[in-house]
Amino acid sequence: MKTERDSNPLLLMSGVQKRFGGVVALGGVDLEVRRGEVHALLGENGAGKSTLMKVLSGAHAPDAGECSLDGAPYAPSGPQDALERGVAMIYQELNLAPELTVAQNVLLGREPRGALGWIQADEVQARVASALEALGAEELQPDTLVRDLGPGQRQLVEIARALVEDAQLIVLDEPTSSLSQGDTRRLFEVVKRLTGEGVAVIYISHFLEEVQEIGDRFTVLRDGETVGAGVVRETSLEELVALMAGRSLDEFFPKVPHEPGEVILELEALAGEPLPREASLSLRRGEVLGIAGLVGAGRTELLRALFALEPVRSGEVKLNGAVSPARSPRERLDEGVGLLSEDRKGEGLALDLDLATNATLSHMTPFSRGGWIQPSERRAAVERWIERLGIRCTGPEQRAGDLSGGNQQKAALARLLHHDVDVLLLDEPTRGVDVGAKVEVYRVIGELAAAGKAVLVVSSYLPELFGICDRIAVMHRGVLGPARPVDERTEEEVMSEATRGFKEEVA
């Protein structure tokens, strides 16, 4: 039951400023969060959301501005101080110890101890069980190792850690980016439980449809300043996007005319180890073909097997009508097939190297003269990709790890474009990417198809697949169903195939 204090701010941040050298990260941000509400914090990558949350969590001290929590001045000395005052941060990349149990993770560093310093096991079990019960997660056993839990369950463990500290305010940063649809629905139920008890939630997400479903009020940041705030249900999707991007976006999925041509890639009963179990498809030049399915269905494994990153157990891959048993990613690249990994930080980029190296490392031939690289030619080429893809950076020499998530994704895409591959395998190409960057990526995909490239896209975001693809196939438990034109499908049908499998009569 929400209290009468709902209308009064639990958190009030006014005129918050933060500079890093000559860079203004926050130029005067205002944020008001009330008890028992889900407050969506929106903005493109680089808008200032992360810096503001680091100020809130005590990781950064603001240069100017005022903050209050529950009516009292709030200036935490560090993250532990913030947590003790009831502010809990749950980041996109969870901070858990996989080799410890659920109970050990929930109370790590805060274990109840007796007079002699011994951990009181009974109280540990009771406190953890109480937190899990409050989340409606009684099926989680305190003695289970975290490594044995799925992504959604691990997230519940993080939230339980916040509850044992009696958190008044919980920040969820991109909480559904790696969750299945079922885990997302479970998370929403948990959030509703929390807000029903008066806990405030700051919800950060690039998925605006989720914000519309779960959010109560919102604040939008752009270029380090507050540019809008309001009630979610009274604000359209288009208005939110316009506030975030600073411009009107007539359509989320730009329509670039393209016409599918001859078949360039064929899979015949391809099976990997252990996934996929069976996958057959044909992909044409000038076509964007999407693969939908639940997390764990085998979609990523299919792309990795196709790119020779994972072993192929049986079946065939044909390129331009000829069987192609590539033994390594290098061979696939030489054949004109490129992969954009879903793990851009772990596999897609060398974060400690500069943008120029990341964009060109797999294909240096255009800049090589007598075995020597011509820096000026390479720089000119990278600058063209920076301009075409709208990569926000200080220049080709900027370290890839210092780019925002969306710009890192564009840098990884620039490598495939520079290599001039004919077949692009894109695994979750817009995960963790802001709205404006998504639109730019969609436009590039359309332009690639218009140029005769073949694009195979794996995505967990159905509106994305329906917005950019010509055909969609669904993977269920390692088996790939038939690809059918988008205009012959519905999202409900795709979800039914993803969760229940395919009708026997579908050929």
N, C-alpha and C positions, 0 to 999 in steps of 0.2 A: 504494500500500500504506500503510494507516494505521499509525502508529507506536505504541509502547508508551506514549507520553506522552499519548495520547488522553484518558485518564481524569484527567489533571491539567489544571487550568484554564490556558488561554492568557491569558484576560482575567478579571480579578476586580475587580468594582466593589462596594463595601460601604458602606452607609449614605449614599449620595450625596444631597445636598440642594442645592436651588437655589431662590432667591426672586427675584422681580422686583417691587420695591417691597413692597406688602403681600400680593402673590399668591404662594402657595406652589406652584411648578411641580413640584418634586420634594421629597417629604417624608421620604425615607430609602429609597432604592432599592438592591436587591442584584441583581447579575447576574453569572453565571458562564458563560463560554463556553470550550469545549474545542477543541483542535486537531482538524481533520478532521471537524467536525460542522456540520450546519445547525441553527442555534439560532433558533427563531421567537420574535420579540418581538411580543407581542400586546397589544391594548388598544384601547378606543374612542378616537375623536378627543378630544384634550384630556387623555388619560390620563397623558401625560408622555413618550411615546416619542421625539418629536422633540427635546425638551429634553435627554433622556438621551444621544441620539446626538450632539447638539451638544457636550455635555461630552466624550464619547468622542473626537470629531473635533478638539477644541481650540478650537471656536468660542465656547464658554462655559467659564469657570472655575467649578468647584463651590464652594459656600459651606461645605460640610462633606462628610466621607466620605473614603474611601481608594480608590485604583485602582492595580492592578499589571498589567503586561503581560509575559508570559513570565518571571514571577518577580521582575521589577524594578519599582520604583516608577514610576508612569506619570502624568505631569501635563504634557501637551503645551502649549506656549506658543501654538499656533495650528494651523490645518489643515495647513500645510506641514510643521510639526514632526511632527504625527501621521502624515502620509504617509511621511515619512522613517523613522519608527519602525515602519512596516508596517501602518498602519491606513488603509484606503481607503474612502471614502464614494461610493456611486453613487446619486444621488437620482432620484426619480420623474421630474422634469423634467431631462433630460440636459444636461450642461454641455459642449457641443461647439461648435467653430467650423465651421459648415457649408461655408464657402468654402475651407477648407483640406482637404488630403488626409487619408486614414486615417493615414498615417505621421506627418504633421505634428501631428495631434491627439494621437496616442499619446505622442509625445515632446515635446509643446509645453512649452517652458521647461526641458527636461531633455535637449536635443540633445547628442550626443557631439561634442566639438570637438577639433581638433588644437592644436598648440603655438601657432599664429598666430591661433587663435580661429575658424578656418573649420569649419563643420559638416561632419562626416565622413559623406558620403552613403552609402557602402557599409555602414558600421556601423549607420546608421539603418535601412536596409533589412533588415539581418540581425537586429537586435534586434526590430523590428516583426514580421518573418516568424516569428521564434521564438515571440513571444507569441501570435500568431494560430494557430500550429501547436499550441501548448499548449491552446488553446481548441477545437481541432478546427474552426477557421474558416479553413482554408487558401484557400477560394474568395474571401475578401476580398483585394482587391489593394491594396497599400500606396499606390499612386498614385491611387486612386479618390477623388473628392471626396465628403466626408461628406454633402453635400446630395443626392447621388444614391443614398444608401442608405435602406433601409426601417427602421422603428422597431426591429425585432429586431437588425438588423445594426449600427445605431448603438449599441445597448446593448452589443454585443460589443466595439465600439471602446472604450467606457468601461472595460469589464473588462480589456481589453488594457492600458490605461493603468495599471491597478492592478498588473498582473503585471510590467510593466517596472520597477516600484518594489519588486519582491519582497515584495508585501503578504502579511502573515501572517493578516490579518483583513479581510474585505470585507463591507461593509454594503450590502444591497440593499433599497432603500426602495420599496415598491409596484412591484416590477419588471415585473409583467405587466399593469398597468392599461391600457396602450395596445397590448398585443401580441395578435396573432392566436393561435389555438390552436397552429398550427404553430411560430410563434416561441416560444411558451411552452414547448413540448416541447423545442425546441432549447436554451432557457435552462436547463431542468432538466438536460439532458445536460451542459452546461458546468459547472453547479454540482457535479454528481457527479464530474466530472473534477477540479475544484479540491479538493474535500474528500478525494478519493482520494489527492491529493498532500500532504495534511496542512493545507491552508488552511482556516481557520474562516470560516464565513459566518453573519452575522446577517441573518435574513430577516424583513422587515416586510411584512405583507399582511393585507388584510381578507377575502381569499378563503380561508376556513378549509379548504375541500376541498384546496386547494393545499398548505396547511401540513401536512395529514394525509399527503399524498403524499410531500412532499420533506423534511419536518422530522424531526430526531432528538429534540431536547429543546426545551422552551419555557419562557418566562417571561411572566407576565401582569402588566401594570401597570393600576392603577385609581386615579384621583384622586392621581396622583403617588407612589404607593407600590407595592411589589411585593406582590401578593396571591396569587400561586400560581406554581409551577414544577414541571416534571415531564417525563416521557417521552411524546412525542407518541403513539406507538402504544398506549400504555396508558391514554390519556385519550379519552373520547368527545367528539363534536362538541358535544353538549349541555352537558357539563361545562366545555368551553372557553368557550362562550357565557355560561354562568352566572358564571364567574370574571370575564369581561370586563365584563359588564353589572351584576354585583352582585345579580342576581335570576335566577330560573329563567324561561326562555322556553319555554313549552309547545310552541310551534310557530314556525317561522321565517316562515311565510307565513300570517298571520291570515286566516281565512275569514270574509269579510263577505258575507252572502247578497245576491245581486243577480240580476236577471232581465233579459236582453236584450230590448229592445223594437223599435220601428220603426227602419228604416235612416235615418241622419242624414247620412252621408258616403259617397259613391261615387267611385271612381276608375275611369276607362275608358281603358285603354291609354295611361296617362300616361307621357310620355317627357321627360326633361330634357336638359341640355346640360353634360357628356356623359352623365351618369347621372341617373336610371335609364333603361334602354333601353325597358322596358315594365312597367307596374305597373297591375294591376286589382284592386280589392277593394271590399268593402262593410263598413261599420262601423255598428253599431247603438247606440242609446242604451242605457245600462246594461250595456255590454260592455267587456271589456278584451281587446284583440287584440294579440298580440305578433308582432314581425318578427325572425327569426333570420337569421344569415348571417355570412360571414367579413368581416374588416376589408377595406374596399375594394370590397365587393360592391354598394354603392350605397344602403344603408339610410339613412344620414344625408342623402344627396343627395335621396332620396325625400321625407323630411320637410321639407327646406328648399325643395324645389320646391313642395310642397303648401302651404307657408306663404308662398309668393311671395318667398322670399329668393334663389332661383335661378331662371333662366329655364325656362319650359315650352316644349318644342319641338313637342309634339303631344299629343293626348288631351284628356280632359275631367275636371274636378272638379265634382261635384254636391253641393250642400248642401240637405238637405230636398227632394230631387227636382228642384231647379232648377240649371242650369249656372251655375257661379260662376267667372268668369275674373278673379280678383283680381289687381291689378297691384302690390300692395305689402303688407307685413306689417300696416300700419295697417288696410287694408281687411279683411284676414283677421281681425284682432282684432275689428273692428266686426261681422263676421259670426259671432263666437262661436268662433273657432278660435285656440288659443294654443300656442306652442312652448316647450318647455324644452330649451335647447341643451345638447349634450354638453360644450361649452366654457363652463363657468359663469363662469370668471374673465375670459375674453376677450369673451364675448357675453351671458352670462346675468345678470351683475351689473355695476353701476358700483361698483367696489371702494372708491373714495375717498368715496362718498356713504354716508349712514347707512341703517340697515335700513328705517326708515319710508319714505324716499324710494324705495328699491329696490322695496319691496313695493307701492307705490301710484302710481308715476310714470306708468304707462300708463293709469290710470283715476282721475283726480282729481275727476270730476263729483260723487260723493257728498259731497265736503267743500267744494264751491264754493258761495259765497253772493254773488251780484252780482259775480262775477269774483274774489272773494277766497277764499283757502283758510282753512278753520277748523282751526287746529292741534290743538285739543282733540279734535275729532271724528276727525281722522286718527289721532291717537295712540291713541284708544280702539279704532279698527278694527284697527290694527297690533297692539296688545296682545292682541286676540282671536286673531289669527293666530299670534302667538308662543305663546300658551297651547295652541291647538289642535294645532299642529305640534310642540310641545315644543322650540322654538328656544332654545338656551342662549345667553343674551346678557345684557348689563347693562341693556338696555332699547332702545326704538325708536331712540334717538339713537346707538347704537353703530355705528361704521364697519363696513361689510360686509366690508372686507378684513381686519378683525381677528377675524372669526368663524372657527371651525374649518371644515374642508371639508364635513363633514356638515351643519353649521348654515348654511353658505352655500347648500348645495343646497336646504335647507328654505326659505330666504329667497327663492330663485328660484321655488320652487313656490308660495310664498305670493302672489307676484305674479299667477300664473295663477288662483289661487283667488279673490283679491280682484277680478280682472277678471270673474269668474263666467262663464268661457267654457264652451261646451257640448261642445266637442271639444278634448281635450288631447293634444298630440303630445309624447311624452316620449322624449328621446334619451339613452340610458344614464343613467337617473334615479338610480342608486345607485353610479355609478363613484366610487371614492375615498371611499366612505361607510362608517363602521364598522357593526358588526353590529346594535347597538341602534338606530341611526338607520335602517338598512335596514328593520328590522321596522316602524318607525313610518311610513316612506314607503309600504311595502306596505299597511299598514292604511289610510292616507289614500286610496290608489288604489282599494281595495275600497269605501271609503265614498263615493268619487266615483261609482263605478259604481252603487252602491245608490241614489244620489240622481238617477240617470238620465243622468249624464254619459257620454260616449263617450271611451274612452282607447285611444290607439295607442302601443305601447311598443316601442322598439328597444333590444335588449340583447344583449351578447355572452356573457352568463352564462346558460347554458341552464337550470340549476335555478331561476333567477329567473323565466324565462318560463313554465316548467312549473308553478311555484308560484302565480303570480298571474293567469295569462291564461285566458280561456275558449277562445280559438282561437289557433293559431300558423300564420303563413305564413313561408316561407323565401325569401330573395333570393339568387340565384346569378348572378354576372356581370351585374348590372344588371337581371335579369328576376325579377319577383316571382311565386312559385308560388301555388297555391291555399291559402286558409286552411282549416284543418281543426280540429275540436275537439281539445282537449288529450288527452282520454281515448282518442283514436284514434291518438295519436302516441307515439313513443318518442324518447329523446335520440339513439339510434343512427341512427334514420331521418332526423331533422332534420340531423344532421351529414353524413349521406350526401348529402342534397339540397344542403346548403351547399357541399360539396366537389366533388360529381360532377354536380349538376344534377338535373332532374326526369325521371321516367319519362314516356315519351310517352303512355302510356295514361291518366295522371292528367289529368282534365279541369280 
